[in-house]
């Protein structure tokens, strides 16, 4: 799972380009992600300012990085130079990023990658082991314990697979050696992704300083996502929380910090609504065509959706807004309505199927019966 989703998880880039997906948990299946779950996750296109596509020699790009990072974070340039001198360009990372995207699996093939009886049982055991910490976070933030557990289950199999690459090597490799396909149509995206990873590498220096981490020892996914929740450095800096009050934000060893940080990400990045629904099954009137927005922002009122032929399959409180979600199930199309909390999960990984997998896994962990895939 680390390879498929780690890049997308809790790793929305601050640059104009969407975060790369890794496979692992929240991003793509198999790679620790800046998000984790499908081989070719859907991502909302973001309007972005122009980017200079003129090639820059490695030596110049590296020198500019040292200068700019030193000025931005007030870290001695000599210290940055000494650290980069120990970074390694890893060919397996380049190969992983160069792999052609797999076809986007339909829901009935995608869901089993993330939801199995073993993962459900593991989630229930994990929740029971950490119930006290999880319930404190749930009470404080409104994010259900089972949703936090499901994220960790999808991203890293409850902490069992958090990545084996040095984060420094992963980000250094992708910051200065992001693979080029040679296709002119892909060049802009490739340049933007390289700049995204370069920014994450800069943020890694700030993170190591602020959290007193050994920058040479931190391990993560091939995309640089870290810890049980697979946070990229930018998300670590922006959303991590000191859950146990020890003065540090430790997403590697402190369950209090991990649980609090995932919940904080949902609340601050995704606008999680305490007590609000995530998604409900729906029907589409015969003869009506489904529409499937790309960014899953819940902007449609229930009357507006009804005009388009959508009706919730269970009672829904008046006044809520939702987005329609269409999934390719084993027996045909499935229709759902996703609310603000569904949207919040898509902020962790830009994929409607990732969000649905997390939600349904959380429901199964909580003892609810799974709907058909």
ZAMARGU-4260 file (C-alpha; in steps of 0.2 Angstrom, whole numbers, plus 5000, padded with zeros to 4 digits):
<rodrens>
0) 5000/5000/5000 | 5014/5011/5003 | 5018/5013/4985 | 5001/5018/4979 | 4996/5031/4991
5) 5009/5038/5002 | 5012/5054/4991 | 4995/5060/4992 | 4991/5058/5010 | 4992/5073/5021
10) 5003/5080/5009 | 4995/5093/4999 | 5008/5103/4991 | 5010/5122/4994 | 5016/5123/4976
15) 5003/5125/4962 | 5005/5107/4957 | 4995/5093/4965 | 5004/5082/4977 | 5012/5066/4970
20) 5004/5050/4976 | 5014/5037/4984 | 5009/5020/4987 | 5007/5015/5004 | 4992/5020/5013
25) 4983/5036/5011 | 4990/5040/4994 | 4992/5025/4982 | 4992/5007/4985 | 5009/5002/4991
30) 5020/5017/4993 | 5021/5028/5008 | 5011/5043/5002 | 5010/5060/5003 | 4993/5052/5001
35) 4990/5033/4998 | 4978/5023/4988 | 4977/5020/4970 | 4989/5018/4956 | 4983/5033/4946
40) 4973/5044/4959 | 4962/5057/4953 | 4967/5074/4957 | 4958/5091/4955 | 4967/5102/4943
45) 4973/5118/4951 | 4975/5135/4942 | 4993/5138/4943 | 5004/5153/4937 | 5017/5150/4923
50) 5032/5140/4927 | 5049/5143/4918 | 5053/5127/4909 | 5071/5132/4904 | 5083/5118/4910
55) 5094/5123/4925 | 5110/5114/4927 | 5111/5103/4943 | 5125/5113/4951 | 5115/5129/4949
60) 5099/5122/4955 | 5108/5115/4970 | 5117/5131/4974 | 5101/5141/4973 | 5092/5129/4984
65) 5106/5131/4998 | 5105/5150/4997 | 5086/5151/4997 | 5084/5138/5010 | 5097/5146/5021
70) 5088/5163/5019 | 5070/5156/5021 | 5073/5146/5037 | 5089/5155/5044 | 5099/5139/5044
75) 5117/5141/5040 | 5121/5137/5022 | 5136/5127/5028 | 5125/5116/5038 | 5114/5113/5023
80) 5129/5110/5012 | 5136/5097/5024 | 5119/5088/5025 | 5116/5088/5006 | 5134/5081/5004
85) 5128/5065/5013 | 5112/5063/5003 | 5111/5050/4990 | 5102/5049/4973 | 5092/5033/4974
90) 5089/5025/4957 | 5074/5014/4964 | 5065/5030/4968 | 5068/5037/4951 | 5062/5020/4944
95) 5046/5021/4955 | 5042/5038/4949 | 5045/5034/4931 | 5033/5019/4931 | 5019/5021/4919
100) 5002/5024/4928 | 4992/5009/4930 | 4974/5010/4923 | 4962/5017/4936 | 4954/5002/4944
105) 4935/5002/4946 | 4928/5003/4963 | 4925/4984/4964 | 4943/4981/4961 | 4950/4996/4971
110) 4941/4993/4987 | 4948/4975/4991 | 4966/4983/4990 | 4961/4993/5006 | 4947/4983/5014
115) 4950/4965/5019 | 4944/4955/5034 | 4962/4956/5041 | 4963/4975/5039 | 4946/4976/5048
120) 4951/4965/5062 | 4968/4974/5063 | 4958/4990/5065 | 4947/4984/5078 | 4962/4978/5088
125) 4971/4994/5086 | 4956/5004/5091 | 4954/4993/5107 | 4973/4995/5111 | 4973/5014/5110
130) 4955/5018/5114 | 4958/5030/5128 | 4970/5041/5118 | 4958/5040/5103 | 4943/5045/5113
135) 4952/5060/5120 | 4955/5066/5102 | 4938/5062/5096 | 4930/5072/5111 | 4942/5087/5108
140) 4941/5087/5088 | 4925/5079/5083 | 4934/5067/5072 | 4928/5049/5075 | 4941/5037/5082
145) 4937/5024/5069 | 4941/5037/5055 | 4958/5041/5062 | 4961/5022/5064 | 4956/5019/5046
150) 4968/5032/5039 | 4982/5023/5048 | 4976/5007/5042 | 4976/5012/5024 | 4992/5022/5025
155) 5003/5011/5034 | 4994/4995/5040 | 4993/5002/5058 | 5011/5007/5058 | 5018/4991/5051
160) 5024/4999/5035 | 5029/5017/5037 | 5043/5017/5023 | 5061/5011/5022 | 5069/5025/5012
165) 5079/5039/5021 | 5068/5054/5018 | 5083/5065/5014 | 5087/5053/5000 | 5070/5052/4994
170) 5067/5071/4993 | 5085/5075/4987 | 5082/5063/4973 | 5065/5070/4967 | 5070/5088/4970
175) 5085/5087/4958 | 5082/5072/4948 | 5064/5070/4945 | 5062/5059/4930 | 5058/5066/4913
180) 5048/5056/4901 | 5054/5066/4886 | 5036/5070/4881 | 5034/5089/4878 | 5016/5088/4884
185) 5021/5081/4901 | 5036/5093/4904 | 5027/5106/4913 | 5019/5094/4926 | 5036/5086/4928
190) 5045/5102/4932 | 5031/5107/4944 | 5033/5091/4953 | 5051/5093/4954 | 5049/5110/4962
195) 5036/5103/4974 | 5049/5090/4980 | 5062/5104/4981 | 5051/5114/4992 | 5047/5098/5003
200) 5066/5096/5005 | 5068/5114/5011 | 5054/5111/5023 | 5063/5095/5029 | 5077/5106/5035
205) 5065/5117/5045 | 5056/5102/5052 | 5072/5093/5058 | 5077/5109/5067 | 5060/5113/5075
210) 5057/5095/5080 | 5075/5091/5085 | 5075/5076/5072 | 5090/5068/5065 | 5088/5073/5047
215) 5100/5059/5042 | 5090/5045/5051 | 5072/5049/5046 | 5064/5035/5036 | 5049/5036/5025
220) 5041/5032/5009 | 5050/5034/4992 | 5041/5051/4990 | 5046/5057/5007 | 5030/5054/5017
225) 5033/5050/5036 | 5026/5042/5051 | 5010/5032/5054 | 5000/5045/5045 | 5012/5048/5031
230) 5014/5066/5032 | 5025/5076/5020 | 5037/5089/5028 | 5025/5103/5024 | 5010/5095/5032
235) 5021/5090/5047 | 5025/5108/5049 | 5008/5115/5046 | 4996/5102/5054 | 5006/5091/5067
240) 5001/5093/5085 | 5009/5090/5101 | 4996/5078/5108 | 5004/5073/5124 | 5011/5090/5129
245) 5029/5085/5130 | 5035/5099/5119 | 5038/5089/5103 | 5027/5084/5088 | 5032/5066/5086
250) 5023/5057/5072 | 5035/5042/5073 | 5033/5036/5091 | 5019/5045/5100 | 5002/5039/5097
255) 4994/5054/5105 | 5003/5065/5093 | 4999/5054/5078 | 4980/5054/5082 | 4979/5072/5086
260) 4989/5077/5070 | 4978/5067/5059 | 4962/5074/5067 | 4969/5092/5066 | 4973/5089/5047
265) 4955/5084/5044 | 4948/5099/5054 | 4960/5113/5048 | 4963/5107/5030 | 4947/5098/5027
270) 4934/5108/5038 | 4928/5092/5047 | 4911/5095/5054 | 4908/5087/5072 | 4894/5075/5071
275) 4891/5077/5053 | 4889/5063/5040 | 4902/5057/5028 | 4892/5049/5014 | 4876/5041/5011
280) 4870/5029/4997 | 4859/5037/4984 | 4848/5033/4970 | 4847/5041/4953 | 4831/5043/4944
285) 4829/5032/4928 | 4834/5041/4912 | 4845/5054/4921 | 4863/5055/4918 | 4875/5055/4933
290) 4887/5070/4935 | 4903/5067/4944 | 4913/5083/4949 | 4931/5082/4950 | 4935/5091/4966
295) 4921/5084/4977 | 4917/5101/4985 | 4899/5098/4993 | 4891/5113/4985 | 4874/5106/4980
300) 4859/5107/4991 | 4848/5092/4992 | 4834/5101/4982 | 4847/5105/4968 | 4852/5087/4968
305) 4834/5081/4968 | 4832/5091/4952 | 4846/5081/4944 | 4838/5065/4950 | 4847/5061/4965
310) 4839/5055/4981 | 4848/5050/4997 | 4844/5032/5002 | 4843/5036/5020 | 4836/5051/5030
315) 4847/5066/5029 | 4846/5082/5039 | 4838/5097/5030 | 4850/5111/5025 | 4865/5100/5021
320) 4875/5102/5005 | 4883/5087/4996 | 4892/5081/4981 | 4887/5067/4970 | 4899/5052/4969
325) 4898/5038/4956 | 4907/5022/4958 | 4909/5007/4946 | 4903/4993/4957 | 4903/4974/4954
330) 4884/4975/4948 | 4884/4992/4940 | 4885/5010/4945 | 4884/5015/4963 | 4878/5032/4968
335) 4882/5041/4984 | 4881/5058/4991 | 4897/5065/5000 | 4896/5078/5013 | 4908/5090/5020
340) 4917/5076/5030 | 4919/5066/5014 | 4927/5081/5006 | 4939/5082/5021 | 4945/5064/5018
345) 4948/5069/5000 | 4960/5082/5006 | 4971/5069/5014 | 4972/5060/4997 | 4964/5068/4981
350) 4954/5053/4976 | 4935/5049/4978 | 4939/5031/4979 | 4952/5033/4993 | 4940/5043/5003
355) 4926/5030/5001 | 4938/5016/5006 | 4943/5026/5022 | 4925/5029/5026 | 4919/5011/5023
360) 4934/5004/5032 | 4930/5015/5047 | 4912/5009/5047 | 4918/4991/5047 | 4930/4994/5061
365) 4915/5002/5071 | 4905/4986/5068 | 4894/4992/5053 | 4890/4980/5039 | 4899/4984/5023
370) 4889/4988/5007 | 4893/4977/4992 | 4908/4983/4982
</rodrens>
